[in-house]
Amino acid sequence: VLDLSTSLTAEADGACTLRLRVDGLTCGACGWLIESALKRQPGVDLARVNLTTRRLTLRWQGGEGAAPALLATVTRLGYRLA
């Protein structure tokens, strides 16, 4: 089970931001795939993968409770989050 307590920030405007490491990235297409899948999810404002740092930055509206479902989108694609 992934501990989100140190990676999740509740913003003043009601949005949540999460920054996590993504394991299994091999190329730009991996980043594009993750970003595209997340951007199709309701409430997602930003999904950006940095290939150099292997970090995902995810921002959404809808509260912290939406995090598990959003992260499941990434794991279903075959990537591990840490």
N, C-alpha and C positions, 0 to 999 in steps of 0.2 A: 504494500500500500504506500502510495506516494504522499509524503508530508508536504503540504502546500503552505504551511504557516510562515515560512521564511521567504517564499517566492511570490506570495499573493498580496497585492496592495488594493485596498478599497479607496477609490479616488473621491474627492470632494463633490464631483458632479454625479455621483452614484454609479459610475463605471467601476469595473474591476480590471486590474492589470496583473498579468502573470508572466513571469520570466523563468523559463526552464531550459535545461540542456536537453538536446535531442541526440540520441545515439542511433547510429545506422545511416547517417547522411553520407552519400558518396558523390553527389554531383548537384548541379543547379536544378535539375529536374526534380530531385527529392524535395528541395525547398519549395519549388513551385507547386508540387503536388500537395504538400501540407498546407501551404497558404491558401490554395484554391479550395480545398476541402473545408477549411475552417471558415473562410469568407462566405461560404454558402449557408453557414449555420445562423439561425435567428439571433439577432442581438450583437453579433460580432462586428466591431468597429475597425479592428486592426489585427492582422495576422502577418507577422514578418519573421522569416528565418534568416539568420546571419550564418552563412556557411563557414566563415572564418572562425567564429567563436562557437559555432554549433549551438546557438541559442535561439529559442523561440520566444518572441514577445507577442502576447495575445491580450487584446483589450476588448471587453464586451459590456453590454448593459444587461441587467437582469439579476445581479447579486452573485454572491460567492457560491451559492448552491448550484449554479450552472456549470461550474468548473469540471466536475467528473464527466459529464456528458460531452463537453467540448474536448477534453483530453482523450476520451474514448475514441473520438474521430481520428486522432493521430495514431493511437495504438492499433486501431483496425487497419490502418495503412501499412503496419509492420514496423513502426519505429518505437523505440523505448524512450521514455521521458525520465529525467532524473533531476 
